[in-house]
Amino acid sequence: MAKTIEAKDIMLKIAEIIISELKLEDITAETFDPDLDLVDELGIDSMDLTTVALVLQDEYNIIIDEDDYPTLKTVRLISDYIQKELKDK
């Protein structure tokens, strides 16, 4: 049985990972817009997204299918994906 993790907690953790991996300055996980388009507005490329996905896989002990990467465009969408994967475990 997978433990229940609040969506807000997942979104904060995702934001922390993105901020850390991309070395973003002047932003915190609490102020990170969960609906910001990571590719179009933040400029994340496929390598950055892969790195973030790998860290999230380790963090939550899930598998993120590479075919799903293009759909993971915002922190909210990534959080929804993680919640679904945790629920399906």
C-alpha positions in Angstrom: 0.0 0.0 0.0 1.5 3.3 -1.1 1.6 6.1 1.4 -0.6 9.1 0.6 1.4 12.2 -0.2 -0.4 15.6 -0.5 -0.4 17.2 -3.9 0.9 20.4 -2.4 3.9 18.6 -0.9 4.6 16.9 -4.2 4.5 20.2 -6.1 6.8 21.8 -3.6 9.3 18.9 -3.9 9.2 19.1 -7.7 9.7 22.9 -7.6 12.7 22.4 -5.2 14.2 19.8 -7.6 13.8 22.0 -10.6 15.2 25.0 -8.8 18.2 23.0 -7.6 18.9 21.1 -10.8 18.6 24.3 -13.0 20.3 26.5 -10.4 17.5 29.0 -10.5 18.0 32.1 -8.4 15.5 34.5 -6.9 12.8 31.9 -6.7 11.6 29.5 -4.0 9.5 26.4 -4.1 6.7 28.3 -2.4 6.7 31.0 -5.0 7.2 28.7 -8.0 4.1 28.9 -10.3 2.9 25.3 -10.6 1.3 26.1 -14.0 4.4 27.7 -15.5 5.2 26.0 -18.8 8.7 24.6 -18.1 9.6 24.3 -21.7 8.1 27.4 -23.3 8.3 29.8 -20.4 11.3 28.5 -18.4 13.4 27.2 -21.3 13.9 23.7 -19.9 15.4 21.4 -22.6 15.1 17.7 -23.0 18.3 17.0 -21.0 17.1 19.2 -18.1 13.7 17.4 -18.1 15.4 14.0 -18.2 17.6 15.0 -15.2 14.5 16.2 -13.3 12.6 13.0 -14.2 15.5 10.8 -12.9 15.7 12.7 -9.6 11.9 12.3 -9.2 12.0 8.6 -10.0 14.6 8.2 -7.2 12.7 10.5 -4.8 9.3 8.7 -5.2 10.5 5.2 -6.2 8.5 5.3 -9.5 9.2 4.9 -13.2 8.5 7.8 -15.5 8.1 6.5 -19.0 10.3 8.5 -21.5 7.3 8.6 -23.8 5.5 10.7 -21.2 8.2 13.3 -20.9 6.6 15.7 -23.5 3.4 15.8 -21.5 5.1 16.8 -18.3 5.2 20.5 -19.0 4.2 22.0 -15.7 4.9 21.3 -12.0 1.1 20.6 -11.6 1.1 18.0 -14.5 4.2 16.3 -13.1 2.6 16.2 -9.7 -0.6 14.6 -11.2 1.6 12.1 -13.0 3.5 11.2 -9.8 0.3 10.9 -7.8 -1.2 8.5 -10.4 2.0 6.4 -10.4 2.0 6.2 -6.6 -1.7 5.3 -6.5 -1.1 2.5 -9.1 1.7 0.9 -7.0 
